[in-house]
């Protein structure tokens, strides 16, 4: 196994779980607009509340699948590509509301890592 890809899987998987499970109610400098929670962030983007729950469930499921792919390699590409698609949406939402570029940096970084996992690993 490529240890670099293995480390990327752990970093991406645990980071996504951290954001959507542990940090969802906490303000960070990365949230869109002036939002202090994930729900507020979706409202800033003009998205319905239900979409936050759908996106959250998808991201958590795909993050778990990416971690499980360490033992079940057939999950690696679908999980990383699914996350890449969702993270592309995150980057686009930051652009939509004219956030400073720095706010989209984590989403862009994790998008890049997912593409490396999918196509290099």
Backbone torsions as a table, in degrees:
resi	resn	phi	psi	omega
1	UNK	NA	141.8	177.4
2	UNK	-76.2	113.1	-175.2
3	UNK	-65.0	-31.3	177.4
4	UNK	-62.5	-45.6	179.0
5	UNK	-65.7	-41.6	177.4
6	UNK	-56.4	-46.1	179.0
7	UNK	-65.0	-42.1	177.8
8	UNK	-60.5	-41.3	178.4
9	UNK	-59.9	-43.7	-179.9
10	UNK	-66.7	-45.9	-179.0
11	UNK	-61.5	-49.2	-178.7
12	UNK	-65.3	-50.2	-177.8
13	UNK	-57.9	-50.7	-178.6
14	UNK	-68.4	-35.0	179.2
15	UNK	-66.3	-43.3	178.5
16	UNK	-63.4	-44.0	178.0
17	UNK	-62.4	-40.0	178.3
18	UNK	-60.2	-47.9	-177.5
19	UNK	-64.1	-45.3	-171.5
20	UNK	-88.3	-16.1	179.9
21	UNK	-112.0	-50.2	-174.3
22	UNK	-89.5	-33.9	-173.0
23	UNK	-105.2	6.2	-171.7
24	UNK	-62.0	-27.5	-178.9
25	UNK	-102.0	5.1	-174.6
26	UNK	-108.1	140.9	177.1
27	UNK	-72.6	143.8	172.5
28	UNK	-138.9	163.0	179.9
29	UNK	-75.0	-4.8	-177.2
30	UNK	-94.8	-11.0	-176.9
31	UNK	-67.2	146.5	-179.6
32	UNK	-65.0	141.8	179.2
33	UNK	57.9	-132.9	177.8
34	UNK	-107.5	21.1	-177.7
35	UNK	-64.2	145.7	177.1
36	UNK	-112.4	-11.7	177.3
37	UNK	-134.4	168.7	178.4
38	UNK	-64.2	-41.9	179.2
39	UNK	-60.2	-43.8	177.1
40	UNK	-61.9	-37.8	-179.3
41	UNK	-61.6	-43.8	178.3
42	UNK	-63.8	-36.1	176.9
43	UNK	-66.1	-40.5	177.5
44	UNK	-59.6	-37.9	179.7
45	UNK	-75.2	-8.3	-178.9
46	UNK	80.7	22.2	-179.1
47	UNK	-100.1	149.5	179.2
48	UNK	-70.1	155.3	-178.5
49	UNK	-59.2	-40.7	-177.7
50	UNK	-58.5	-31.7	-178.6
51	UNK	-66.3	-32.3	176.9
52	UNK	-60.4	-42.7	-179.1
53	UNK	-70.0	-37.9	178.3
54	UNK	-66.3	-49.6	179.8
55	UNK	-62.1	-42.7	179.1
56	UNK	-60.6	-45.4	179.1
57	UNK	-63.0	-41.3	178.5
58	UNK	-64.9	-45.3	-178.9
59	UNK	-64.5	-42.4	179.5
60	UNK	-65.2	-44.3	179.4
61	UNK	-62.0	-45.6	-179.3
62	UNK	-68.9	-34.3	176.7
63	UNK	-64.7	-41.8	177.2
64	UNK	-65.0	-41.3	178.1
65	UNK	-62.9	-38.5	178.5
66	UNK	-64.0	-39.4	175.7
67	UNK	-68.9	-41.8	178.6
68	UNK	-63.9	-25.6	-179.8
69	UNK	-64.1	-14.5	174.3
70	UNK	-61.3	-36.7	179.4
71	UNK	-100.6	-23.1	-179.0
72	UNK	-125.3	80.9	-171.7
73	UNK	-57.0	-23.3	179.7
74	UNK	-66.0	-14.5	177.7
75	UNK	-85.3	-16.5	-171.0
76	UNK	-60.1	-53.0	-175.7
77	UNK	-69.2	-45.6	178.4
78	UNK	-62.7	-39.2	-179.5
79	UNK	-67.4	-44.8	-178.2
80	UNK	-69.5	-37.2	177.7
81	UNK	-69.9	-38.4	176.1
82	UNK	-61.4	-45.2	177.2
83	UNK	-64.7	-38.3	179.3
84	UNK	-60.7	-41.1	178.6
85	UNK	-63.3	-47.0	-179.7
86	UNK	-65.3	-38.9	179.2
87	UNK	-69.2	-31.0	173.3
88	UNK	-60.5	-41.3	176.2
89	UNK	-61.8	-38.9	178.3
90	UNK	-61.5	-46.2	179.3
91	UNK	-61.1	-45.7	-179.9
92	UNK	-61.5	-37.6	179.0
93	UNK	-64.4	-38.5	176.9
94	UNK	-62.9	-41.2	177.5
95	UNK	-66.4	-39.1	-178.3
96	UNK	-55.7	-39.7	-177.3
97	UNK	-98.6	12.1	177.6
98	UNK	59.6	38.3	173.5
99	UNK	-64.5	152.9	170.8
100	UNK	-59.4	147.2	-177.7
101	UNK	-52.7	-36.0	-176.6
102	UNK	-58.8	-30.9	-178.8
103	UNK	-68.3	-26.0	179.4
104	UNK	-91.4	-0.8	-176.7
105	UNK	-57.2	-48.7	-179.2
106	UNK	-60.9	-42.7	179.8
107	UNK	-62.6	-42.9	179.2
108	UNK	-65.2	-41.1	178.7
109	UNK	-61.6	-47.9	-179.2
110	UNK	-70.2	-32.7	172.8
111	UNK	-59.5	-47.2	179.0
112	UNK	-61.3	-42.8	179.2
113	UNK	-64.0	-39.8	178.4
114	UNK	-63.3	-39.5	178.5
115	UNK	-67.2	-37.2	175.0
116	UNK	-63.0	-45.3	178.7
117	UNK	-59.1	-45.0	-175.3
118	UNK	-69.6	-39.5	-170.1
119	UNK	-109.1	-17.5	178.4
120	UNK	-102.5	-38.9	-176.1
121	UNK	-70.7	NA	NA
